[in-house]
Every structure is written in structure tokens, then in C-alpha cells.
Amino acid sequence: QVQLEESGGGSVQPGGSLRLSCAVSGSIFSISAMGWYRQAPGNQRELVARITSGGTINYTDSVKGRFTISRDNAKNTVYLQMNSLKAEDTAVYYCHADVLRIVGRGYEQHQDWGQGTQGTVSS
């Protein structure tokens, strides 16, 4: 089994900050990439930020310069520091991981998701 435990969501005023955390645990051989997606009401789920095990980082254009993704490979944990938040950042944020699972006597590549954490930005 693989579990993704998220924390750090909440409500802030415009210009405020939130820090999201996601720890992955279970029968894991390796994690090639971890990231954050978000979905606002009526919108499609979109990639916010992603980081590979080698340190390659991608951000969606709307968060560049405001959000920072980081990863602690030893702890299988990914973080998203969100600064200068805007109302349009309001969404449910989902942790995502590309995991090579230990299955029986072998391995299986799988994409795992957290349950989501609400981030709300309003005055």
C-alpha cells in the first residue's frame, strides 16, 4: 500500500502565504517525481508544480515567482510554499507522486494521489 498524507491547507487574505506538505509512505521502491495539482470549482484539474528525483522543476505560468516547490528525498516528502496568494489561487490542492511500488516479487509503476486539501484566498 502507498499513502499520501497532505497538510497545510487553510484560508488566508490576498497577499498571504500557505505552505503545503505531502509525505509518501508504504511499499515503495522509488519515487521518480512528486508534485501538486489544483482544481477550482468548474475548472479542470491543472498541474501547479512538479519536481523530479533529480531536481528538475516545472511550474505553471500563473504561479511562477510566487510558489516554490521543494523535496526531501530521504523523507519522501514534497512541499509547496505559496506566497503572494491571489483569489484565483483558491482551489483544492492535490499531492501527486509517480511511484515504483513493490508488488509481490517485483515492481509496478503507479501514479498516486492525496485526498486534497483546500486552499482559500479571500478578503
C-alpha positions in Angstrom: 0.0 0.0 0.0 1.0 3.6 -0.7 -0.3 6.5 1.2 0.0 10.3 0.6 -0.5 12.4 3.7 -1.2 16.1 3.0 -1.2 19.1 5.4 -1.0 22.9 5.4 -4.3 24.0 3.7 -6.4 26.8 5.1 -7.7 30.3 4.5 -5.7 33.5 4.0 -6.2 37.0 2.8 -4.8 38.1 -0.6 -1.1 38.6 -0.4 -0.8 36.0 2.3 1.0 32.6 2.3 0.4 28.9 2.8 2.8 26.0 3.0 1.6 22.6 1.9 3.3 19.4 2.8 2.9 15.8 1.5 4.6 12.7 2.8 4.5 9.5 0.9 4.8 6.2 2.7 4.2 2.5 2.1 5.7 -0.3 -0.1 7.9 2.0 -2.2 10.9 1.1 -4.2 11.5 4.6 -5.6 9.7 7.9 -6.4 10.7 9.5 -9.7 8.6 12.7 -9.4 6.3 14.5 -7.0 4.1 17.5 -7.5 1.0 19.4 -6.8 -2.2 19.8 -8.8 -5.2 22.0 -8.1 -8.8 22.2 -9.1 -11.2 25.1 -8.6 -15.0 24.7 -9.0 -16.0 24.5 -12.6 -12.4 24.1 -13.8 -10.2 21.2 -14.9 -7.5 19.9 -12.6 -4.2 21.5 -13.5 -0.6 20.9 -12.7 0.8 23.6 -10.4 4.3 22.4 -9.8 6.4 19.3 -10.2 9.8 18.2 -9.1 11.8 15.0 -10.2 14.1 13.0 -8.1 17.0 14.6 -9.9 15.8 18.1 -9.0 14.1 19.2 -12.3 11.3 21.6 -11.6 8.3 22.8 -13.6 5.7 25.5 -12.7 2.6 26.5 -14.4 3.0 30.1 -15.7 0.4 31.6 -13.3 2.4 30.7 -10.2 6.0 31.4 -11.3 7.7 33.8 -9.0 5.2 33.2 -6.2 5.3 29.5 -5.5 8.3 27.3 -4.7 8.3 23.5 -4.7 10.9 21.5 -2.8 11.5 17.9 -2.0 13.2 15.9 0.8 14.0 12.6 -0.9 15.2 11.0 2.3 11.7 11.6 3.9 9.7 11.1 0.7 8.1 14.5 1.3 7.3 17.3 -1.1 6.5 20.9 -0.1 4.8 23.8 -1.8 5.4 27.3 -0.4 2.8 29.6 -1.8 3.4 33.3 -1.4 1.6 36.5 -2.6 -1.6 34.5 -2.9 -4.4 35.7 -5.1 -8.1 35.0 -5.1 -7.7 32.9 -8.3 -5.4 30.5 -6.4 -8.4 29.3 -4.4 -8.7 25.6 -5.1 -8.4 22.1 -3.8 -4.7 21.2 -3.9 -3.8 17.6 -4.6 -0.4 15.9 -4.0 0.8 13.6 -6.7 3.6 11.1 -6.9 5.0 8.8 -9.6 5.9 5.7 -7.6 7.6 2.5 -8.3 5.7 0.2 -6.0 6.9 -3.1 -4.5 4.3 -5.6 -5.7 4.8 -9.3 -4.9 8.2 -10.3 -6.1 8.6 -7.4 -8.5 7.7 -3.7 -9.1 4.9 -1.7 -10.6 4.9 1.9 -11.8 1.9 3.8 -10.5 0.6 7.3 -10.0 -0.7 8.0 -6.5 -2.8 10.9 -5.3 -3.6 12.6 -2.0 -7.1 13.2 -0.9 -6.8 17.0 -1.4 -6.5 20.0 0.8 -8.5 23.2 0.5 -6.7 26.5 -0.1 -8.9 29.6 0.1 -7.8 33.2 -0.6 -10.4 35.8 0.2 -10.7 39.2 1.9 
